[in-house]
Every structure is written in structure tokens, then in C-alpha cells.
Amino acid sequence: MKRIEIDERAYAGFLDLPGSDSSKKLRKLIELGERQQDEIALVVLEDVLFQFGDNRGQVSVAPFFDGLVRFFDNVRIYRLNFYDASSFAQALDNAMSVSESRVILYVGAHGSKGRIASANARTIASQIAKAAKDKLEGIILSSCETGSNDDTLEKMLEGRANWVFGYSNSVHILSSMLLETAILKQVFCAESDYIDTQEGIVETFSKALGCFNPAWHFGDDEMPMSVRLQVRPKQKQKSIDATLDLVQAAWQFDKTE
């Protein structure tokens, strides 16, 4: 027999459900309880950003994400390093073996439009699409300029993932870490069905981006011109570029101007 714990808010919602069919209301209550118990894995795959002679402390998102995860009892962080396409594939294979029911994948590396670290960007994208299982929910691609490559983002979402967030130009490392921490906080707080619709995904991300000044020079350009969001809502076959919707929702800003 499976034991499901229900908090007071969920139970109050159960009591307020319309209708008198107790069995339907009970099924809804069970759904609410199971949703509360979703376990999330934050899988961090990072390349070495600087040589030891240039950065003895070895900059990493780890301190930011470790601090964030401490707020959530249902989130666990896994960290692995990669150096090229081969080691990325090995790290990714290990990452997809986690027991949590939802996985957020973070890929951190120097990049350009066609490369992630020393690897071809399409190769990395193909590896993610191939390794993705039902549990892979989304990807943060923290790599300069790779968000400007439509082919890379579309390829990543040929697997099971529902969104990929990246950058269309060069961005500052610390600035991107702050934004990504805010994004993950909103993803962890969102109802698990936010991925069912484009509107749900955009709303979740806009809550994070909207906390920042759009005039902030995020790198080569201001933040609205730097971000990219590609989405494939649940049950949809093809992904679409939702960046304009995201920018508009976050700042009431027209990126085409």
C-alpha cells in the first residue's frame, strides 16, 4: 500500500472541489499529493572554464546552486565535469541514471555559435536528445552564443525535454549565474504541469527574468537581447522559439524594436 502525505493547502483545495462525486474528488486529492512529492534532480555538467594559473579558485556555479537547493527538501544536486564530446557523453549517461522523477540539466562551458567547450554544438545536442528520457524536463545551456544556433536548440528538444534556455551572444559569467539561480528557483517552485503549455513555461521563466533590470548590460548586449528560450510543451511534436513571448512577459519589451 502506498502512503501519500497531503498538506493542509491541498486538503483545503480538495474540500473546495465542485461536485458530489467522492471518488473523483479523491483521485484529484491523490494527484495533488503525488505532485507535492515530485523529486527533482538538478544535474550540473561543467567544463573547466579557466586554467589554474588564471583562476586558482576554479569558478563554478556550485556555490550558487548548492545554496538554492538547501531551500528545497525535494531537490538534489549532482555535479559532474566534462572536457570534450566523449567525456560529456559519459557524464550525461551517468546523469540520466538518477532516481528522481524530474531532471533539470545544466550545461556550463565556454561556447560559440557552433561549439560548446571543445565539442561541436550539434554533437552535444544530439547526445542530449539521444540520452533524454521522460524525466528530462529542461536544459539550461550556459554557453555563450549557442542560443543563437537554431539547429542546436531544436536538436536538443528532439528528445523528451520540454525547454532549453540559453544565450544568443556573449554574456558575463557571474551575471549568467545570478540569472540561472533565479530561473531554477522559479522552476522548483512551479507546479509540475507548467510544462504542459507554452504559456506555462513562459510564465515560469518570466517571473525570474522580470526580477532584473532589462537595461542591465548582461554581456555584449542588454539582457532582453541576450536570452533565448526554445520550448516544446508536453504532447507537442515540434519545438518553437518562445523568446519574444518571454521578453514581453518579463518586461513588456518588444525585442524586434
MOWO-V696419 format. One record per residue. N is the residue number from 1. PHI is phi in whole degrees, -180 to 180 (none if undefined). OMEGA is omega in whole degrees, 0 to 359 (NA if undefined). Layout:
BEGIN
N:PHI:OMEGA ; N:PHI:OMEGA
END
This chain:
BEGIN
1:none:182 ; 2:-92:179 ; 3:-97:179 ; 4:-122:179 ; 5:-95:183 ; 6:-120:178 ; 7:-83:186 ; 8:-64:181 ; 9:-65:179 ; 10:-66:181 ; 11:-67:177 ; 12:-63:177 ; 13:-64:177 ; 14:-63:181 ; 15:-66:182 ; 16:-87:180 ; 17:-62:181 ; 18:-71:176 ; 19:93:183 ; 20:-116:180 ; 21:-76:185 ; 22:-64:182 ; 23:-66:178 ; 24:-67:180 ; 25:-65:179 ; 26:-67:178 ; 27:-62:178 ; 28:-65:179 ; 29:-63:178 ; 30:-64:178 ; 31:-61:178 ; 32:-63:180 ; 33:-67:180 ; 34:-67:179 ; 35:-64:179 ; 36:-63:187 ; 37:-93:177 ; 38:-55:176 ; 39:-97:184 ; 40:-116:174 ; 41:-107:171 ; 42:-98:183 ; 43:-100:183 ; 44:-108:176 ; 45:-113:184 ; 46:-123:168 ; 47:-86:174 ; 48:-76:187 ; 49:-80:183 ; 50:-140:173 ; 51:-70:182 ; 52:-59:180 ; 53:-65:181 ; 54:-94:184 ; 55:-154:184 ; 56:-64:180 ; 57:-77:180 ; 58:53:182 ; 59:-55:183 ; 60:-158:174 ; 61:-76:187 ; 62:-51:181 ; 63:-62:180 ; 64:-67:185 ; 65:-71:177 ; 66:-60:179 ; 67:-64:180 ; 68:-63:184 ; 69:-62:180 ; 70:-62:179 ; 71:-81:189 ; 72:-123:181 ; 73:-71:185 ; 74:-101:181 ; 75:-118:176 ; 76:-128:182 ; 77:-106:176 ; 78:-125:182 ; 79:-124:178 ; 80:-140:176 ; 81:-106:172 ; 82:-139:185 ; 83:-133:181 ; 84:-159:183 ; 85:-64:181 ; 86:-67:181 ; 87:-70:176 ; 88:-64:180 ; 89:-61:179 ; 90:-66:179 ; 91:-64:181 ; 92:-66:178 ; 93:-61:176 ; 94:-64:183 ; 95:-62:183 ; 96:-77:179 ; 97:-95:181 ; 98:-65:186 ; 99:-87:183 ; 100:-64:184 ; 101:-81:178 ; 102:-128:181 ; 103:-128:170 ; 104:-109:182 ; 105:-103:176 ; 106:-113:177 ; 107:-117:182 ; 108:-117:181 ; 109:-170:169 ; 110:-65:182 ; 111:-156:172 ; 112:-146:184 ; 113:-58:184 ; 114:-110:185 ; 115:-137:171 ; 116:-124:190 ; 117:57:180 ; 118:-94:186 ; 119:-99:173 ; 120:-66:185 ; 121:-62:180 ; 122:-68:177 ; 123:-62:178 ; 124:-62:180 ; 125:-61:179 ; 126:-65:179 ; 127:-64:179 ; 128:-66:180 ; 129:-62:181 ; 130:-72:184 ; 131:-82:186 ; 132:-61:175 ; 133:-118:182 ; 134:-55:185 ; 135:-78:181 ; 136:-75:187 ; 137:-94:183 ; 138:-159:184 ; 139:-133:168 ; 140:-101:182 ; 141:-101:184 ; 142:-90:186 ; 143:-152:186 ; 144:-53:170 ; 145:73:184 ; 146:-67:177 ; 147:-70:178 ; 148:-86:182 ; 149:-98:182 ; 150:-57:183 ; 151:-61:180 ; 152:-63:183 ; 153:-68:179 ; 154:-64:179 ; 155:-64:180 ; 156:-58:184 ; 157:-89:172 ; 158:-74:175 ; 159:-84:185 ; 160:-100:185 ; 161:-68:184 ; 162:-106:177 ; 163:-159:171 ; 164:-139:180 ; 165:-114:180 ; 166:-153:185 ; 167:-128:184 ; 168:-88:176 ; 169:-147:181 ; 170:-75:181 ; 171:-130:177 ; 172:-74:184 ; 173:-62:182 ; 174:-65:179 ; 175:-60:181 ; 176:-65:179 ; 177:-64:179 ; 178:-63:180 ; 179:-65:182 ; 180:-65:176 ; 181:-64:178 ; 182:-65:179 ; 183:-63:181 ; 184:-63:178 ; 185:-59:180 ; 186:-69:178 ; 187:-64:180 ; 188:-67:182 ; 189:-85:185 ; 190:-71:171 ; 191:-63:186 ; 192:-64:180 ; 193:-89:178 ; 194:-62:181 ; 195:-80:182 ; 196:-71:183 ; 197:-134:175 ; 198:-62:181 ; 199:-62:180 ; 200:-65:179 ; 201:-68:181 ; 202:-61:180 ; 203:-61:180 ; 204:-61:181 ; 205:-71:182 ; 206:-65:177 ; 207:-63:178 ; 208:-77:183 ; 209:-65:182 ; 210:-66:177 ; 211:-76:185 ; 212:-108:177 ; 213:-71:181 ; 214:-65:179 ; 215:-82:180 ; 216:-59:178 ; 217:-77:192 ; 218:-79:182 ; 219:174:177 ; 220:-73:183 ; 221:-150:177 ; 222:-71:188 ; 223:-57:181 ; 224:-59:181 ; 225:-90:186 ; 226:-105:188 ; 227:-93:178 ; 228:-146:178 ; 229:-130:176 ; 230:-109:185 ; 231:-128:170 ; 232:-138:182 ; 233:-56:182 ; 234:-55:179 ; 235:75:176 ; 236:-94:183 ; 237:-87:185 ; 238:-116:178 ; 239:-92:179 ; 240:-137:177 ; 241:-81:181 ; 242:-107:186 ; 243:-64:181 ; 244:-62:178 ; 245:-63:180 ; 246:-64:181 ; 247:-62:180 ; 248:-66:181 ; 249:-68:183 ; 250:-78:189 ; 251:-134:186 ; 252:51:188 ; 253:-123:179 ; 254:-95:183 ; 255:-68:182 ; 256:-82:183 ; 257:-71:NA
END
